[in-house]
Amino acid sequence: MISTPDQQAVDAAITSRRSIRAFLPTPVAREDIANILEVAARAPSGTNTQPWKVYVLTGDKKRELTSRILAAHADPELAKQHTEEYAYYPREWQSPYIDRRRKVGWDLYQLLGLTRDNKAGMAAQHGRNYAFFDAPVGLMFTIDRVMEQGSWLDYGMFLQNIMVAARGRGLDTCPQAAFTQYHTIIRAVLDLPDNEMVVCGMSLGYADHNKIENTLVTEREPITNFVKFVD
């Protein structure tokens, strides 16, 4: 098959997408954010249910959310009172998943010069999630509680569309399940209705390529390890 400009552009947007953990303060135009979300909403969903709802945080509201979550995160006893509403990760880890999880974690910490005994440093790095890694835009995603597992699959396609559309515009993102622990704080700050559940957050902005954490490129398995062609 001959490569076309459209194919090259789509492939470049997908393969250049990475979880960025340090952003420039450069503002993102509201029109660009709206365009990204409009494009992303073309994601497929079962019987066109479109189960996504998005809160775009900038300015004072974003700072308020960050401040309140970091205050809870900084106090170990207080942090224990905040638990996730749904299990993102398996309750019992097995290989190869735990191996991949550990590798990406230690690869990041090594870049940052954090050793295994530097618990405070690792906690501080984790806390940067709640500042949206200094991105100028924070996105918070919710779903109606009546929706079931299929709608969560649809939601993943919507999130991927956002990240790919952002790359097509020279922007970067970091999807963040870390926010789900503090869903009660998010609910209070955003005045969420009771029927909405927090799915995740996402940082959006321009990557700071001078930060070493942004040199991290995670590995992917070759397709021979997860694909079987059946004739």
Secondary structure in CASP SS format (residue, H / E / C, confidence):
PFRMAT SS
TARGET T0000
AUTHOR 0000-0000-0000
METHOD secondary structure of the structure
MODEL  1
M C 1.00
I C 1.00
S C 1.00
T C 1.00
P H 1.00
D H 1.00
Q H 1.00
Q H 1.00
A H 1.00
V H 1.00
D H 1.00
A H 1.00
A H 1.00
I H 1.00
T H 1.00
S C 1.00
R C 1.00
R C 1.00
S E 1.00
I C 1.00
R C 1.00
A C 1.00
F E 1.00
L C 1.00
P C 1.00
T C 1.00
P C 1.00
V C 1.00
A C 1.00
R H 1.00
E H 1.00
D H 1.00
I H 1.00
A H 1.00
N H 1.00
I H 1.00
L H 1.00
E H 1.00
V H 1.00
A H 1.00
A C 1.00
R C 1.00
A C 1.00
P C 1.00
S C 1.00
G H 1.00
T H 1.00
N H 1.00
T C 1.00
Q C 1.00
P C 1.00
W C 1.00
K E 1.00
V E 1.00
Y E 1.00
V E 1.00
L E 1.00
T C 1.00
G H 1.00
D H 1.00
K H 1.00
K H 1.00
R H 1.00
E H 1.00
L H 1.00
T H 1.00
S H 1.00
R H 1.00
I H 1.00
L H 1.00
A H 1.00
A H 1.00
H H 1.00
A C 1.00
D C 1.00
P H 1.00
E H 1.00
L H 1.00
A H 1.00
K H 1.00
Q C 1.00
H C 1.00
T C 1.00
E C 1.00
E C 1.00
Y C 1.00
A C 1.00
Y C 1.00
Y C 1.00
P C 1.00
R C 1.00
E C 1.00
W C 1.00
Q C 1.00
S C 1.00
P C 1.00
Y H 1.00
I H 1.00
D H 1.00
R H 1.00
R H 1.00
R H 1.00
K H 1.00
V H 1.00
G H 1.00
W H 1.00
D H 1.00
L H 1.00
Y H 1.00
Q H 1.00
L H 1.00
L C 1.00
G C 1.00
L C 1.00
T C 1.00
R C 1.00
D C 1.00
N C 1.00
K H 1.00
A H 1.00
G H 1.00
M H 1.00
A H 1.00
A H 1.00
Q H 1.00
H H 1.00
G H 1.00
R H 1.00
N H 1.00
Y H 1.00
A H 1.00
F H 1.00
F H 1.00
D H 1.00
A C 1.00
P C 1.00
V E 1.00
G E 1.00
L E 1.00
M E 1.00
F E 1.00
T E 1.00
I E 1.00
D E 1.00
R C 1.00
V C 1.00
M C 1.00
E C 1.00
Q H 1.00
G H 1.00
S H 1.00
W H 1.00
L H 1.00
D H 1.00
Y H 1.00
G H 1.00
M H 1.00
F H 1.00
L H 1.00
Q H 1.00
N H 1.00
I H 1.00
M H 1.00
V H 1.00
A H 1.00
A H 1.00
R H 1.00
G H 1.00
R C 1.00
G C 1.00
L C 1.00
D E 1.00
T E 1.00
C E 1.00
P E 1.00
Q E 1.00
A H 1.00
A H 1.00
F H 1.00
T H 1.00
Q H 1.00
Y H 1.00
H H 1.00
T H 1.00
I H 1.00
I H 1.00
R H 1.00
A H 1.00
V H 1.00
L H 1.00
D C 1.00
L C 1.00
P C 1.00
D C 1.00
N C 1.00
E E 1.00
M E 1.00
V E 1.00
V E 1.00
C E 1.00
G E 1.00
M E 1.00
S E 1.00
L E 1.00
G E 1.00
Y C 1.00
A E 1.00
D C 1.00
H C 1.00
N C 1.00
K C 1.00
I H 1.00
E H 1.00
N H 1.00
T H 1.00
L C 1.00
V C 1.00
T C 1.00
E C 1.00
R C 1.00
E C 1.00
P C 1.00
I H 1.00
T H 1.00
N H 1.00
F C 1.00
V C 1.00
K C 1.00
F C 1.00
V C 1.00
D C 1.00
END
